[in-house]
Amino acid sequence: MKCWKYRNDMPQVPVRLIGKISVEEWALVDSGATYCVVHPTIAIAMELKFTGEKQVYGLGSKKPVLADVANIELEIGDFREKIDVVCIREEYYPIKAHKVIIGRNFLNKYAIILDGEKIYLEDKEMLKKKLREYNQTSPCQ
C-alpha cells in the first residue's frame, strides 16, 4: 500500500506521465472526475498524439466541452497503467485548475482511501486478501 500526505489541504499524488516524453507532476485525486485530465501545456511537452475527441463535463463548466484523447502510461508509486487521458482545450481550462487530475478511469482499477489527511492506494485484489485475513481474525461488529 502506498500513502501520501495531503498537499495544501488537497488530495494530491506525484505522478509520472509516460509518452514520447515523460513528465512528472503533482496531480489532484478527483473521485468525481470520469477521466484523467492533462493540461494542454503538458500534452504539448509530452508530444502527445491524440486518437480522438470526447465531450466532457467538469472544471467548473455546466456544459460539455470538447477534449482531445490520448493513450499514455500513467504511474503513481508502484502502480502503472496504460490509460486514456483527456486534454481539455486551453480556452476551456480554468486558470487555477490543477494541471493533472487523476480520475476514475485510473482509480477504479485500485482501492483508494482519502481520510482527510492522507491518500492510500492499494491493488484491489491485495486489499481484498488483507480484508479477508482481517475479517477471519476480527469480524466486524
C-alpha angles and dihedrals in degrees: 000000000000123000135191131181118238114264117219088352091300132109102252131158133190110253135188114210110202120202133120083315120023123228130194118208143149111258132199114236105225116180089186094059114095094203139027109258132208126191116244092246089059091046089053093047090051092046089230119195109219117221100188148326135267134188108235137181127218145061089098097309121130091194127058117263129202116255132182118236127219132171115229140153113259121197128193113174107309093341117099129174137172101232146160116255126190124223111206110210115258096245088062098038112101113237094232097042120115115267092228127031124188109217137185096275085073100027095053089066091061142041110253130187123192108189100174094261106039141030119222122195124188139163106264095229092048091050092048089053091050091048092050090051091047093048091051091058101029113022117198116261 
